[in-house]
Amino acid sequence: MEVCFMKKNFMVILLILCAIGLMAEGSKEATAEKKPVLELTLADTGSGPNSPLTISGTAWKNEIERLSGGEIKVNYFTQSQLGGERDLMEGIQAGTIDLYLGSTGVAATFIPEMNVFNLPFLFLNREHCEEVEFGPLGKEIVSFIDKYPGFKGLAIGGAGWRYPMNKVRPVKKPDDFKGLKWRTMEVPMHLDTYRAFGASPIPVAFTELYMALKLGTVDGQENAPSITYPMGFHEVCKYYTTLPVLLNGDIYVMNKTKWDGLSEKHKDIIMKSAQVAARALNQAFQDEDEKALQAMIEETGLQVYRIPGEELPPFIEATKSVWDKYLPQFPQRLREIALEIRDLGKKYQ
């Protein structure tokens, strides 16, 4: 009896050990199945957690990983961790970075067709932007990116504007710009836009802009509220106008060689997730710009003039010379696209 009992116990223990072994093997297999089959590097120059770029980049990473069911892991570097916008565009070309989102302004030095976004009053509000960005015209603009070595275009986004702000007087009509010294980006179309208003554009490094405003080296600057607020410009300026002069547009791109090596399934995931990220960018601009405006009003009594659509035509007319100068320099199809976008905007005036 004792021998039988011991044999039975031995068999039970053996079965338990076998079961444990099988469970361990199954666990290893499950872990192996969850291991990403592809890792991608995503980079941008977002300024922090509340930056529209960082919000969009986070949404892009999360959506890629969600749609792929863990097959793709995205290593996300924001806040210029891998360099400035030019560095990141060069990194995409070289293949040291896989995914990038950043301004159309810098992108235009690599992809000249992106200069279309530097035309004044090209887009008048978020609805106008999204009608283009997520429609046939936007798809066509994105396709231009593919012409240039190293780049695969995925999406365009951006529904935030470089609103004019100054320390002298409210801007409610074009003449209110006259005689004011205005800091703008050193982009020819931006400079000529403010000259057309009658202002004197003066180049100032962004890092030196606060002191330039405080000392009167310049009277005004133009940036989105979500950028203006953390820089403290409302401490030295009194007036802000929600005038949609120039758009803060952004592109979503991938390294072409990396793209070519993807499966069709993964290509579809990258493309769809870029659209989600672009919409997140637009929503972030709306949310964060409004929060920034309210904070500046509460902190310093900043006077904000929310210009209605019916008051835009005089400003648009004032900058007609910029269109007349630069539009003929565009390739024919890009000229046609710019005019189509402008015509779409008439219903928003």
C-alpha positions, 0 to 999 in steps of 0.5 A: 500500500505504501509503495502504491501511495508513493507511486501515486504521489510521484505521478501527481507531482510529475503531472503538476511539474509538466503543467507548470512547464507547459504554462511557462512555455506558453507564457514565453510564446505569448511574450514573444508574440507581443514583442514588436516586429518593427520599431520607429523613431518619431521626432518633433520640436514641440515645446512641452506637454501642452504644445499642439505639436507634442499633443499631436506627436503623442496622438500619432505614437499612440494611434500607430501602436493601437492600430498595429496591436503592438506590432509597431513600437514608436520611440517618441522624441519631442522638445527638440531632443534630436535637434531643430526642425532643419536637423529633423528634416535632414534626419528624415532624408538620411534615414536616421529618423523615421517619422517627423512632424513640423512646420511648413515654413522650414519644410519649404526649404526642402519642398518648395511647394510648401511655400503655398502656406506662406501666402497671407490669408490663404486660410481664414478659419479652422473649417476652411483649413480642414476642408482643404487639409483632409480633402482632395486638395490636401491630398494633392499637396501632400503628394508633392512631398514624394517628388523629393529624395528621402521623403514620403508625404503622409498628411498636412495639418495646422489650424492655428494662426500667427496673430498680430500683437503689439504694445501701441494700439488695437489693430482693427483695420489695415491702417492700424499697422502703419508706422509700427515696427514688427518682428516677423519670421525671416520668410520673404512672404511674411516680410512683404505681408507686413510691409503691405500693411504699412508696418516695418518688419524687423528681424529679431531672434525669437529668444531676444524678442521679449527684451526687444518688445520691452525696450521698444526695439520692436512694437509688435510680434506675430505668433499663436497664443499658445506660443505667445503666452509661455514666452510672456509677451503679454507682459510687454504688449497690450493688444492682440487681434485674432487676425488670420494673417499667416497659418501655422501649418505642419507636415507629417512625413516618413523616410522614403526607404523605411516606407518602401520596406513596410508591409501594406498593412503597416503602410495603411496604419502609418497613413491612417494614424497621421490623419488622426494626428493631424486632426489632434493638432488642429484641436490642440491649436483651438483648445490651447490657443483659447486657454492661453488667450484667457490666461493672458486676459486674466493676468495682465488685462490683455485687450483681445479683438476677435475680428469678425469674418465680415471685417477681413476683406480690407486686410485681404485687399491690402495684401493683394500685392504679395499674391501678385508678386509670389503667385507667378513664381509657383508652378502652374498646378500650385498656382491653381491650388492656391486660387482654389483654396482662396475661392473656398474661403469666400464663404467664410468671410 
